[in-house]
Amino acid sequence: MSKKPKYITLGQFLKLSEYVSSGGEAKMRIHEFDITVNGEKENRRGKKLYDGDKVIINGDSHVIKHED
């Protein structure tokens, strides 16, 4: 039995990190943020973020860690 990899979308991460208050706001405002994921410029709110991914939002660095 294979285990699905755990991920969170960039839009969900923006909401959980309190950069935005809702998914709708993330959709409208994502282009206002300077975001890189593992050194690559990113602006897709559906981008999947996995354990260990490094996300920088407007100069603030975050490392993705999923809790079981």
N, C-alpha and C positions, 0 to 999 in steps of 0.2 A: 504494500500500500504506500503510494507516494504522498508526501506531505507538500501542500501548496506553499510556495514562498510567500512570506508575509510582506506586505507593502502598505504604504499610505500614499495617497495622491498629493501632489503639490498643493492643490486647492484645500484639501483637508488639513494639511500641515499648516498652511497660512492661517486657517481658522483656529486650530488647536494652539498655535503659538500667539494668538491674539493680534495678528497683523490686520485681520479683517474679522467682522462679526458674523458673517454668513457666507454660504457658498455662492449666493448671488452677488454679494459684494466682491468676493474673490474673482468671479468671472469679469466683473466690470473694472476692477482696479489692478489686476495682475500685471498689466503693462506699465503701471506706475512704479513698480518695484524694480530694483537692480538685483536680479537673482542669478546665481550660478549653482549648478549641481555638479559636483566632482570636477570643477574647473571649467565647465561648459555653460555658456549663457543659456538661460531657460525661461520660457514664458507660457508654457502649456500647463494649465491647471490640472490636467489629467495625467501628467508625468508621474510615473510610479517611482516612489522612493523606497529603497530597501535598506536593511541593516547595514550600517557602516557608511552610507552615502553622506557626503559632506555638502551641506547646503549653506550658502551665504546669501543673506537677504539684507540689502542696504548696509553692507559691512559687518553685520552680525553673523557669526559663524555658529552652525548647528551640526551635530552628527546624529543621524537617525539611529534610534535604538528601539526595537519592538519588545514589549513585555509580553510574556506568555500568560 
